[in-house]
Amino acid sequence: MARVQEINIAGVCFKTKAALKAFCKEMLGRYSDQQTVNAEDFKFLVALVQQRHSHGAEKIGCGAARIFKAPAPPPNYGTSCFWIERIDGTVERFSYINCLKGGAE
């Protein structure tokens, strides 16, 4: 039987992808739209994108200045997601779910 390997993101260990997904969902739910995440969550989310997103380097770009919650663009009306504001002022959304899948969004 294969041994389950823990997932470590910025020093936080998860036994399963489901546990990591629940942690991220709870984090997103703590914030209101347009609210910047706190320093601890910022560190975690930057590491999540860098380690697990298939386009993490592109998402971070020239560097992350802040991460905030905001409405997702169409066609995802009624939902919110995390957005990265880069140090050059540009913004890019990302889905924590796609980080778990290694997706491109």
Phi and psi restraints in degrees (range 20) as a CNS / XPLOR table:
assign (resid 1 and name C) (resid 2 and name N)
       (resid 2 and name CA) (resid 2 and name C) 1.0 -72.1 20.0 2
assign (resid 2 and name N) (resid 2 and name CA)
       (resid 2 and name C) (resid 3 and name N) 1.0 140.5 20.0 2
assign (resid 2 and name C) (resid 3 and name N)
       (resid 3 and name CA) (resid 3 and name C) 1.0 -80.8 20.0 2
assign (resid 3 and name N) (resid 3 and name CA)
       (resid 3 and name C) (resid 4 and name N) 1.0 133.5 20.0 2
assign (resid 3 and name C) (resid 4 and name N)
       (resid 4 and name CA) (resid 4 and name C) 1.0 -75.2 20.0 2
assign (resid 4 and name N) (resid 4 and name CA)
       (resid 4 and name C) (resid 5 and name N) 1.0 128.5 20.0 2
assign (resid 4 and name C) (resid 5 and name N)
       (resid 5 and name CA) (resid 5 and name C) 1.0 -95.6 20.0 2
assign (resid 5 and name N) (resid 5 and name CA)
       (resid 5 and name C) (resid 6 and name N) 1.0 130.0 20.0 2
assign (resid 5 and name C) (resid 6 and name N)
       (resid 6 and name CA) (resid 6 and name C) 1.0 -67.0 20.0 2
assign (resid 6 and name N) (resid 6 and name CA)
       (resid 6 and name C) (resid 7 and name N) 1.0 152.5 20.0 2
assign (resid 6 and name C) (resid 7 and name N)
       (resid 7 and name CA) (resid 7 and name C) 1.0 -104.6 20.0 2
assign (resid 7 and name N) (resid 7 and name CA)
       (resid 7 and name C) (resid 8 and name N) 1.0 124.5 20.0 2
assign (resid 7 and name C) (resid 8 and name N)
       (resid 8 and name CA) (resid 8 and name C) 1.0 -114.8 20.0 2
assign (resid 8 and name N) (resid 8 and name CA)
       (resid 8 and name C) (resid 9 and name N) 1.0 117.8 20.0 2
assign (resid 8 and name C) (resid 9 and name N)
       (resid 9 and name CA) (resid 9 and name C) 1.0 -122.2 20.0 2
assign (resid 9 and name N) (resid 9 and name CA)
       (resid 9 and name C) (resid 10 and name N) 1.0 114.0 20.0 2
assign (resid 9 and name C) (resid 10 and name N)
       (resid 10 and name CA) (resid 10 and name C) 1.0 51.7 20.0 2
assign (resid 10 and name N) (resid 10 and name CA)
       (resid 10 and name C) (resid 11 and name N) 1.0 40.3 20.0 2
assign (resid 10 and name C) (resid 11 and name N)
       (resid 11 and name CA) (resid 11 and name C) 1.0 83.8 20.0 2
assign (resid 11 and name N) (resid 11 and name CA)
       (resid 11 and name C) (resid 12 and name N) 1.0 0.7 20.0 2
assign (resid 11 and name C) (resid 12 and name N)
       (resid 12 and name CA) (resid 12 and name C) 1.0 -102.9 20.0 2
assign (resid 12 and name N) (resid 12 and name CA)
       (resid 12 and name C) (resid 13 and name N) 1.0 123.3 20.0 2
assign (resid 12 and name C) (resid 13 and name N)
       (resid 13 and name CA) (resid 13 and name C) 1.0 -101.2 20.0 2
assign (resid 13 and name N) (resid 13 and name CA)
       (resid 13 and name C) (resid 14 and name N) 1.0 139.0 20.0 2
assign (resid 13 and name C) (resid 14 and name N)
       (resid 14 and name CA) (resid 14 and name C) 1.0 -126.6 20.0 2
assign (resid 14 and name N) (resid 14 and name CA)
       (resid 14 and name C) (resid 15 and name N) 1.0 136.7 20.0 2
assign (resid 14 and name C) (resid 15 and name N)
       (resid 15 and name CA) (resid 15 and name C) 1.0 -78.5 20.0 2
assign (resid 15 and name N) (resid 15 and name CA)
       (resid 15 and name C) (resid 16 and name N) 1.0 -25.2 20.0 2
assign (resid 15 and name C) (resid 16 and name N)
       (resid 16 and name CA) (resid 16 and name C) 1.0 -142.6 20.0 2
assign (resid 16 and name N) (resid 16 and name CA)
       (resid 16 and name C) (resid 17 and name N) 1.0 163.2 20.0 2
assign (resid 16 and name C) (resid 17 and name N)
       (resid 17 and name CA) (resid 17 and name C) 1.0 -64.5 20.0 2
assign (resid 17 and name N) (resid 17 and name CA)
       (resid 17 and name C) (resid 18 and name N) 1.0 -34.0 20.0 2
assign (resid 17 and name C) (resid 18 and name N)
       (resid 18 and name CA) (resid 18 and name C) 1.0 -61.9 20.0 2
assign (resid 18 and name N) (resid 18 and name CA)
       (resid 18 and name C) (resid 19 and name N) 1.0 -39.0 20.0 2
assign (resid 18 and name C) (resid 19 and name N)
       (resid 19 and name CA) (resid 19 and name C) 1.0 -67.6 20.0 2
assign (resid 19 and name N) (resid 19 and name CA)
       (resid 19 and name C) (resid 20 and name N) 1.0 -40.3 20.0 2
assign (resid 19 and name C) (resid 20 and name N)
       (resid 20 and name CA) (resid 20 and name C) 1.0 -64.6 20.0 2
assign (resid 20 and name N) (resid 20 and name CA)
       (resid 20 and name C) (resid 21 and name N) 1.0 -42.8 20.0 2
assign (resid 20 and name C) (resid 21 and name N)
       (resid 21 and name CA) (resid 21 and name C) 1.0 -61.2 20.0 2
assign (resid 21 and name N) (resid 21 and name CA)
       (resid 21 and name C) (resid 22 and name N) 1.0 -44.2 20.0 2
assign (resid 21 and name C) (resid 22 and name N)
       (resid 22 and name CA) (resid 22 and name C) 1.0 -63.1 20.0 2
assign (resid 22 and name N) (resid 22 and name CA)
       (resid 22 and name C) (resid 23 and name N) 1.0 -40.4 20.0 2
assign (resid 22 and name C) (resid 23 and name N)
       (resid 23 and name CA) (resid 23 and name C) 1.0 -61.4 20.0 2
assign (resid 23 and name N) (resid 23 and name CA)
       (resid 23 and name C) (resid 24 and name N) 1.0 -45.6 20.0 2
assign (resid 23 and name C) (resid 24 and name N)
       (resid 24 and name CA) (resid 24 and name C) 1.0 -68.1 20.0 2
assign (resid 24 and name N) (resid 24 and name CA)
       (resid 24 and name C) (resid 25 and name N) 1.0 -39.9 20.0 2
assign (resid 24 and name C) (resid 25 and name N)
       (resid 25 and name CA) (resid 25 and name C) 1.0 -62.0 20.0 2
assign (resid 25 and name N) (resid 25 and name CA)
       (resid 25 and name C) (resid 26 and name N) 1.0 -43.1 20.0 2
assign (resid 25 and name C) (resid 26 and name N)
       (resid 26 and name CA) (resid 26 and name C) 1.0 -64.1 20.0 2
assign (resid 26 and name N) (resid 26 and name CA)
       (resid 26 and name C) (resid 27 and name N) 1.0 -39.6 20.0 2
assign (resid 26 and name C) (resid 27 and name N)
       (resid 27 and name CA) (resid 27 and name C) 1.0 -62.7 20.0 2
assign (resid 27 and name N) (resid 27 and name CA)
       (resid 27 and name C) (resid 28 and name N) 1.0 -47.4 20.0 2
assign (resid 27 and name C) (resid 28 and name N)
       (resid 28 and name CA) (resid 28 and name C) 1.0 -58.8 20.0 2
assign (resid 28 and name N) (resid 28 and name CA)
       (resid 28 and name C) (resid 29 and name N) 1.0 -39.6 20.0 2
assign (resid 28 and name C) (resid 29 and name N)
       (resid 29 and name CA) (resid 29 and name C) 1.0 -68.2 20.0 2
assign (resid 29 and name N) (resid 29 and name CA)
       (resid 29 and name C) (resid 30 and name N) 1.0 -19.9 20.0 2
assign (resid 29 and name C) (resid 30 and name N)
       (resid 30 and name CA) (resid 30 and name C) 1.0 -74.2 20.0 2
assign (resid 30 and name N) (resid 30 and name CA)
       (resid 30 and name C) (resid 31 and name N) 1.0 -17.9 20.0 2
assign (resid 30 and name C) (resid 31 and name N)
       (resid 31 and name CA) (resid 31 and name C) 1.0 -108.4 20.0 2
assign (resid 31 and name N) (resid 31 and name CA)
       (resid 31 and name C) (resid 32 and name N) 1.0 150.4 20.0 2
assign (resid 31 and name C) (resid 32 and name N)
       (resid 32 and name CA) (resid 32 and name C) 1.0 -91.5 20.0 2
assign (resid 32 and name N) (resid 32 and name CA)
       (resid 32 and name C) (resid 33 and name N) 1.0 158.7 20.0 2
assign (resid 32 and name C) (resid 33 and name N)
       (resid 33 and name CA) (resid 33 and name C) 1.0 -57.1 20.0 2
assign (resid 33 and name N) (resid 33 and name CA)
       (resid 33 and name C) (resid 34 and name N) 1.0 137.6 20.0 2
assign (resid 33 and name C) (resid 34 and name N)
       (resid 34 and name CA) (resid 34 and name C) 1.0 77.5 20.0 2
assign (resid 34 and name N) (resid 34 and name CA)
       (resid 34 and name C) (resid 35 and name N) 1.0 1.1 20.0 2
assign (resid 34 and name C) (resid 35 and name N)
       (resid 35 and name CA) (resid 35 and name C) 1.0 -86.0 20.0 2
assign (resid 35 and name N) (resid 35 and name CA)
       (resid 35 and name C) (resid 36 and name N) 1.0 133.3 20.0 2
assign (resid 35 and name C) (resid 36 and name N)
       (resid 36 and name CA) (resid 36 and name C) 1.0 -78.2 20.0 2
assign (resid 36 and name N) (resid 36 and name CA)
       (resid 36 and name C) (resid 37 and name N) 1.0 137.7 20.0 2
assign (resid 36 and name C) (resid 37 and name N)
       (resid 37 and name CA) (resid 37 and name C) 1.0 -71.1 20.0 2
assign (resid 37 and name N) (resid 37 and name CA)
       (resid 37 and name C) (resid 38 and name N) 1.0 156.7 20.0 2
assign (resid 37 and name C) (resid 38 and name N)
       (resid 38 and name CA) (resid 38 and name C) 1.0 -74.0 20.0 2
assign (resid 38 and name N) (resid 38 and name CA)
       (resid 38 and name C) (resid 39 and name N) 1.0 171.7 20.0 2
assign (resid 38 and name C) (resid 39 and name N)
       (resid 39 and name CA) (resid 39 and name C) 1.0 -59.8 20.0 2
assign (resid 39 and name N) (resid 39 and name CA)
       (resid 39 and name C) (resid 40 and name N) 1.0 -41.3 20.0 2
assign (resid 39 and name C) (resid 40 and name N)
       (resid 40 and name CA) (resid 40 and name C) 1.0 -65.5 20.0 2
assign (resid 40 and name N) (resid 40 and name CA)
       (resid 40 and name C) (resid 41 and name N) 1.0 -45.2 20.0 2
assign (resid 40 and name C) (resid 41 and name N)
       (resid 41 and name CA) (resid 41 and name C) 1.0 -68.0 20.0 2
assign (resid 41 and name N) (resid 41 and name CA)
       (resid 41 and name C) (resid 42 and name N) 1.0 -35.3 20.0 2
assign (resid 41 and name C) (resid 42 and name N)
       (resid 42 and name CA) (resid 42 and name C) 1.0 -58.3 20.0 2
assign (resid 42 and name N) (resid 42 and name CA)
       (resid 42 and name C) (resid 43 and name N) 1.0 -49.5 20.0 2
assign (resid 42 and name C) (resid 43 and name N)
       (resid 43 and name CA) (resid 43 and name C) 1.0 -58.9 20.0 2
assign (resid 43 and name N) (resid 43 and name CA)
       (resid 43 and name C) (resid 44 and name N) 1.0 -45.2 20.0 2
assign (resid 43 and name C) (resid 44 and name N)
       (resid 44 and name CA) (resid 44 and name C) 1.0 -62.5 20.0 2
assign (resid 44 and name N) (resid 44 and name CA)
       (resid 44 and name C) (resid 45 and name N) 1.0 -48.3 20.0 2
assign (resid 44 and name C) (resid 45 and name N)
       (resid 45 and name CA) (resid 45 and name C) 1.0 -67.1 20.0 2
assign (resid 45 and name N) (resid 45 and name CA)
       (resid 45 and name C) (resid 46 and name N) 1.0 -38.1 20.0 2
assign (resid 45 and name C) (resid 46 and name N)
       (resid 46 and name CA) (resid 46 and name C) 1.0 -61.7 20.0 2
assign (resid 46 and name N) (resid 46 and name CA)
       (resid 46 and name C) (resid 47 and name N) 1.0 -44.9 20.0 2
assign (resid 46 and name C) (resid 47 and name N)
       (resid 47 and name CA) (resid 47 and name C) 1.0 -63.5 20.0 2
assign (resid 47 and name N) (resid 47 and name CA)
       (resid 47 and name C) (resid 48 and name N) 1.0 -40.3 20.0 2
assign (resid 47 and name C) (resid 48 and name N)
       (resid 48 and name CA) (resid 48 and name C) 1.0 -58.6 20.0 2
assign (resid 48 and name N) (resid 48 and name CA)
       (resid 48 and name C) (resid 49 and name N) 1.0 -48.4 20.0 2
assign (resid 48 and name C) (resid 49 and name N)
       (resid 49 and name CA) (resid 49 and name C) 1.0 -64.9 20.0 2
assign (resid 49 and name N) (resid 49 and name CA)
       (resid 49 and name C) (resid 50 and name N) 1.0 -45.9 20.0 2
assign (resid 49 and name C) (resid 50 and name N)
       (resid 50 and name CA) (resid 50 and name C) 1.0 -62.5 20.0 2
assign (resid 50 and name N) (resid 50 and name CA)
       (resid 50 and name C) (resid 51 and name N) 1.0 -41.6 20.0 2
assign (resid 50 and name C) (resid 51 and name N)
       (resid 51 and name CA) (resid 51 and name C) 1.0 -83.4 20.0 2
assign (resid 51 and name N) (resid 51 and name CA)
       (resid 51 and name C) (resid 52 and name N) 1.0 -32.9 20.0 2
assign (resid 51 and name C) (resid 52 and name N)
       (resid 52 and name CA) (resid 52 and name C) 1.0 -122.2 20.0 2
assign (resid 52 and name N) (resid 52 and name CA)
       (resid 52 and name C) (resid 53 and name N) 1.0 -11.3 20.0 2
assign (resid 52 and name C) (resid 53 and name N)
       (resid 53 and name CA) (resid 53 and name C) 1.0 -88.9 20.0 2
assign (resid 53 and name N) (resid 53 and name CA)
       (resid 53 and name C) (resid 54 and name N) 1.0 135.3 20.0 2
assign (resid 53 and name C) (resid 54 and name N)
       (resid 54 and name CA) (resid 54 and name C) 1.0 -65.5 20.0 2
assign (resid 54 and name N) (resid 54 and name CA)
       (resid 54 and name C) (resid 55 and name N) 1.0 -18.9 20.0 2
assign (resid 54 and name C) (resid 55 and name N)
       (resid 55 and name CA) (resid 55 and name C) 1.0 -123.6 20.0 2
assign (resid 55 and name N) (resid 55 and name CA)
       (resid 55 and name C) (resid 56 and name N) 1.0 36.5 20.0 2
assign (resid 55 and name C) (resid 56 and name N)
       (resid 56 and name CA) (resid 56 and name C) 1.0 -57.1 20.0 2
assign (resid 56 and name N) (resid 56 and name CA)
       (resid 56 and name C) (resid 57 and name N) 1.0 -43.9 20.0 2
assign (resid 56 and name C) (resid 57 and name N)
       (resid 57 and name CA) (resid 57 and name C) 1.0 -62.5 20.0 2
assign (resid 57 and name N) (resid 57 and name CA)
       (resid 57 and name C) (resid 58 and name N) 1.0 -38.7 20.0 2
assign (resid 57 and name C) (resid 58 and name N)
       (resid 58 and name CA) (resid 58 and name C) 1.0 -68.7 20.0 2
assign (resid 58 and name N) (resid 58 and name CA)
       (resid 58 and name C) (resid 59 and name N) 1.0 -39.5 20.0 2
assign (resid 58 and name C) (resid 59 and name N)
       (resid 59 and name CA) (resid 59 and name C) 1.0 -63.9 20.0 2
assign (resid 59 and name N) (resid 59 and name CA)
       (resid 59 and name C) (resid 60 and name N) 1.0 -43.3 20.0 2
assign (resid 59 and name C) (resid 60 and name N)
       (resid 60 and name CA) (resid 60 and name C) 1.0 -74.4 20.0 2
assign (resid 60 and name N) (resid 60 and name CA)
       (resid 60 and name C) (resid 61 and name N) 1.0 -35.5 20.0 2
assign (resid 60 and name C) (resid 61 and name N)
       (resid 61 and name CA) (resid 61 and name C) 1.0 59.0 20.0 2
assign (resid 61 and name N) (resid 61 and name CA)
       (resid 61 and name C) (resid 62 and name N) 1.0 -128.2 20.0 2
assign (resid 61 and name C) (resid 62 and name N)
       (resid 62 and name CA) (resid 62 and name C) 1.0 -78.3 20.0 2
assign (resid 62 and name N) (resid 62 and name CA)
       (resid 62 and name C) (resid 63 and name N) 1.0 -1.6 20.0 2
assign (resid 62 and name C) (resid 63 and name N)
       (resid 63 and name CA) (resid 63 and name C) 1.0 131.5 20.0 2
assign (resid 63 and name N) (resid 63 and name CA)
       (resid 63 and name C) (resid 64 and name N) 1.0 146.1 20.0 2
assign (resid 63 and name C) (resid 64 and name N)
       (resid 64 and name CA) (resid 64 and name C) 1.0 -90.8 20.0 2
assign (resid 64 and name N) (resid 64 and name CA)
       (resid 64 and name C) (resid 65 and name N) 1.0 125.4 20.0 2
assign (resid 64 and name C) (resid 65 and name N)
       (resid 65 and name CA) (resid 65 and name C) 1.0 -89.5 20.0 2
assign (resid 65 and name N) (resid 65 and name CA)
       (resid 65 and name C) (resid 66 and name N) 1.0 -38.5 20.0 2
assign (resid 65 and name C) (resid 66 and name N)
       (resid 66 and name CA) (resid 66 and name C) 1.0 -161.3 20.0 2
assign (resid 66 and name N) (resid 66 and name CA)
       (resid 66 and name C) (resid 67 and name N) 1.0 162.9 20.0 2
assign (resid 66 and name C) (resid 67 and name N)
       (resid 67 and name CA) (resid 67 and name C) 1.0 -126.0 20.0 2
assign (resid 67 and name N) (resid 67 and name CA)
       (resid 67 and name C) (resid 68 and name N) 1.0 136.5 20.0 2
assign (resid 67 and name C) (resid 68 and name N)
       (resid 68 and name CA) (resid 68 and name C) 1.0 -139.8 20.0 2
assign (resid 68 and name N) (resid 68 and name CA)
       (resid 68 and name C) (resid 69 and name N) 1.0 163.7 20.0 2
assign (resid 68 and name C) (resid 69 and name N)
       (resid 69 and name CA) (resid 69 and name C) 1.0 -96.8 20.0 2
assign (resid 69 and name N) (resid 69 and name CA)
       (resid 69 and name C) (resid 70 and name N) 1.0 137.3 20.0 2
assign (resid 69 and name C) (resid 70 and name N)
       (resid 70 and name CA) (resid 70 and name C) 1.0 -155.9 20.0 2
assign (resid 70 and name N) (resid 70 and name CA)
       (resid 70 and name C) (resid 71 and name N) 1.0 163.5 20.0 2
assign (resid 70 and name C) (resid 71 and name N)
       (resid 71 and name CA) (resid 71 and name C) 1.0 -58.2 20.0 2
assign (resid 71 and name N) (resid 71 and name CA)
       (resid 71 and name C) (resid 72 and name N) 1.0 143.6 20.0 2
assign (resid 71 and name C) (resid 72 and name N)
       (resid 72 and name CA) (resid 72 and name C) 1.0 -75.9 20.0 2
assign (resid 72 and name N) (resid 72 and name CA)
       (resid 72 and name C) (resid 73 and name N) 1.0 148.7 20.0 2
assign (resid 72 and name C) (resid 73 and name N)
       (resid 73 and name CA) (resid 73 and name C) 1.0 -73.1 20.0 2
assign (resid 73 and name N) (resid 73 and name CA)
       (resid 73 and name C) (resid 74 and name N) 1.0 165.0 20.0 2
assign (resid 73 and name C) (resid 74 and name N)
       (resid 74 and name CA) (resid 74 and name C) 1.0 -55.3 20.0 2
assign (resid 74 and name N) (resid 74 and name CA)
       (resid 74 and name C) (resid 75 and name N) 1.0 146.4 20.0 2
assign (resid 74 and name C) (resid 75 and name N)
       (resid 75 and name CA) (resid 75 and name C) 1.0 -93.1 20.0 2
assign (resid 75 and name N) (resid 75 and name CA)
       (resid 75 and name C) (resid 76 and name N) 1.0 19.0 20.0 2
assign (resid 75 and name C) (resid 76 and name N)
       (resid 76 and name CA) (resid 76 and name C) 1.0 -91.5 20.0 2
assign (resid 76 and name N) (resid 76 and name CA)
       (resid 76 and name C) (resid 77 and name N) 1.0 44.3 20.0 2
assign (resid 76 and name C) (resid 77 and name N)
       (resid 77 and name CA) (resid 77 and name C) 1.0 -55.3 20.0 2
assign (resid 77 and name N) (resid 77 and name CA)
       (resid 77 and name C) (resid 78 and name N) 1.0 140.0 20.0 2
assign (resid 77 and name C) (resid 78 and name N)
       (resid 78 and name CA) (resid 78 and name C) 1.0 86.2 20.0 2
assign (resid 78 and name N) (resid 78 and name CA)
       (resid 78 and name C) (resid 79 and name N) 1.0 -0.8 20.0 2
assign (resid 78 and name C) (resid 79 and name N)
       (resid 79 and name CA) (resid 79 and name C) 1.0 -117.1 20.0 2
assign (resid 79 and name N) (resid 79 and name CA)
       (resid 79 and name C) (resid 80 and name N) 1.0 162.8 20.0 2
assign (resid 79 and name C) (resid 80 and name N)
       (resid 80 and name CA) (resid 80 and name C) 1.0 -126.0 20.0 2
assign (resid 80 and name N) (resid 80 and name CA)
       (resid 80 and name C) (resid 81 and name N) 1.0 161.5 20.0 2
assign (resid 80 and name C) (resid 81 and name N)
       (resid 81 and name CA) (resid 81 and name C) 1.0 -149.8 20.0 2
assign (resid 81 and name N) (resid 81 and name CA)
       (resid 81 and name C) (resid 82 and name N) 1.0 175.9 20.0 2
assign (resid 81 and name C) (resid 82 and name N)
       (resid 82 and name CA) (resid 82 and name C) 1.0 -84.8 20.0 2
assign (resid 82 and name N) (resid 82 and name CA)
       (resid 82 and name C) (resid 83 and name N) 1.0 145.5 20.0 2
assign (resid 82 and name C) (resid 83 and name N)
       (resid 83 and name CA) (resid 83 and name C) 1.0 -127.1 20.0 2
assign (resid 83 and name N) (resid 83 and name CA)
       (resid 83 and name C) (resid 84 and name N) 1.0 141.7 20.0 2
assign (resid 83 and name C) (resid 84 and name N)
       (resid 84 and name CA) (resid 84 and name C) 1.0 -100.9 20.0 2
assign (resid 84 and name N) (resid 84 and name CA)
       (resid 84 and name C) (resid 85 and name N) 1.0 126.7 20.0 2
assign (resid 84 and name C) (resid 85 and name N)
       (resid 85 and name CA) (resid 85 and name C) 1.0 -101.1 20.0 2
assign (resid 85 and name N) (resid 85 and name CA)
       (resid 85 and name C) (resid 86 and name N) 1.0 118.3 20.0 2
assign (resid 85 and name C) (resid 86 and name N)
       (resid 86 and name CA) (resid 86 and name C) 1.0 -79.9 20.0 2
assign (resid 86 and name N) (resid 86 and name CA)
       (resid 86 and name C) (resid 87 and name N) 1.0 165.6 20.0 2
assign (resid 86 and name C) (resid 87 and name N)
       (resid 87 and name CA) (resid 87 and name C) 1.0 -65.1 20.0 2
assign (resid 87 and name N) (resid 87 and name CA)
       (resid 87 and name C) (resid 88 and name N) 1.0 -18.0 20.0 2
assign (resid 87 and name C) (resid 88 and name N)
       (resid 88 and name CA) (resid 88 and name C) 1.0 -89.1 20.0 2
assign (resid 88 and name N) (resid 88 and name CA)
       (resid 88 and name C) (resid 89 and name N) 1.0 3.4 20.0 2
assign (resid 88 and name C) (resid 89 and name N)
       (resid 89 and name CA) (resid 89 and name C) 1.0 92.7 20.0 2
assign (resid 89 and name N) (resid 89 and name CA)
       (resid 89 and name C) (resid 90 and name N) 1.0 -10.4 20.0 2
assign (resid 89 and name C) (resid 90 and name N)
       (resid 90 and name CA) (resid 90 and name C) 1.0 -75.4 20.0 2
assign (resid 90 and name N) (resid 90 and name CA)
       (resid 90 and name C) (resid 91 and name N) 1.0 156.1 20.0 2
assign (resid 90 and name C) (resid 91 and name N)
       (resid 91 and name CA) (resid 91 and name C) 1.0 -124.6 20.0 2
assign (resid 91 and name N) (resid 91 and name CA)
       (resid 91 and name C) (resid 92 and name N) 1.0 151.6 20.0 2
assign (resid 91 and name C) (resid 92 and name N)
       (resid 92 and name CA) (resid 92 and name C) 1.0 -147.2 20.0 2
assign (resid 92 and name N) (resid 92 and name CA)
       (resid 92 and name C) (resid 93 and name N) 1.0 131.7 20.0 2
assign (resid 92 and name C) (resid 93 and name N)
       (resid 93 and name CA) (resid 93 and name C) 1.0 -84.4 20.0 2
assign (resid 93 and name N) (resid 93 and name CA)
       (resid 93 and name C) (resid 94 and name N) 1.0 160.0 20.0 2
assign (resid 93 and name C) (resid 94 and name N)
       (resid 94 and name CA) (resid 94 and name C) 1.0 -150.2 20.0 2
assign (resid 94 and name N) (resid 94 and name CA)
       (resid 94 and name C) (resid 95 and name N) 1.0 152.8 20.0 2
assign (resid 94 and name C) (resid 95 and name N)
       (resid 95 and name CA) (resid 95 and name C) 1.0 -107.2 20.0 2
assign (resid 95 and name N) (resid 95 and name CA)
       (resid 95 and name C) (resid 96 and name N) 1.0 123.4 20.0 2
assign (resid 95 and name C) (resid 96 and name N)
       (resid 96 and name CA) (resid 96 and name C) 1.0 -64.2 20.0 2
assign (resid 96 and name N) (resid 96 and name CA)
       (resid 96 and name C) (resid 97 and name N) 1.0 -29.4 20.0 2
assign (resid 96 and name C) (resid 97 and name N)
       (resid 97 and name CA) (resid 97 and name C) 1.0 -64.7 20.0 2
assign (resid 97 and name N) (resid 97 and name CA)
       (resid 97 and name C) (resid 98 and name N) 1.0 -41.3 20.0 2
assign (resid 97 and name C) (resid 98 and name N)
       (resid 98 and name CA) (resid 98 and name C) 1.0 -68.4 20.0 2
assign (resid 98 and name N) (resid 98 and name CA)
       (resid 98 and name C) (resid 99 and name N) 1.0 -27.4 20.0 2
assign (resid 98 and name C) (resid 99 and name N)
       (resid 99 and name CA) (resid 99 and name C) 1.0 -63.6 20.0 2
assign (resid 99 and name N) (resid 99 and name CA)
       (resid 99 and name C) (resid 100 and name N) 1.0 -36.1 20.0 2
assign (resid 99 and name C) (resid 100 and name N)
       (resid 100 and name CA) (resid 100 and name C) 1.0 -70.8 20.0 2
assign (resid 100 and name N) (resid 100 and name CA)
       (resid 100 and name C) (resid 101 and name N) 1.0 -31.4 20.0 2
assign (resid 100 and name C) (resid 101 and name N)
       (resid 101 and name CA) (resid 101 and name C) 1.0 -91.2 20.0 2
assign (resid 101 and name N) (resid 101 and name CA)
       (resid 101 and name C) (resid 102 and name N) 1.0 -13.6 20.0 2
assign (resid 101 and name C) (resid 102 and name N)
       (resid 102 and name CA) (resid 102 and name C) 1.0 77.3 20.0 2
assign (resid 102 and name N) (resid 102 and name CA)
       (resid 102 and name C) (resid 103 and name N) 1.0 28.2 20.0 2
assign (resid 102 and name C) (resid 103 and name N)
       (resid 103 and name CA) (resid 103 and name C) 1.0 -78.7 20.0 2
assign (resid 103 and name N) (resid 103 and name CA)
       (resid 103 and name C) (resid 104 and name N) 1.0 175.0 20.0 2
assign (resid 103 and name C) (resid 104 and name N)
       (resid 104 and name CA) (resid 104 and name C) 1.0 -100.8 20.0 2
assign (resid 104 and name N) (resid 104 and name CA)
       (resid 104 and name C) (resid 105 and name N) 1.0 -1.3 20.0 2
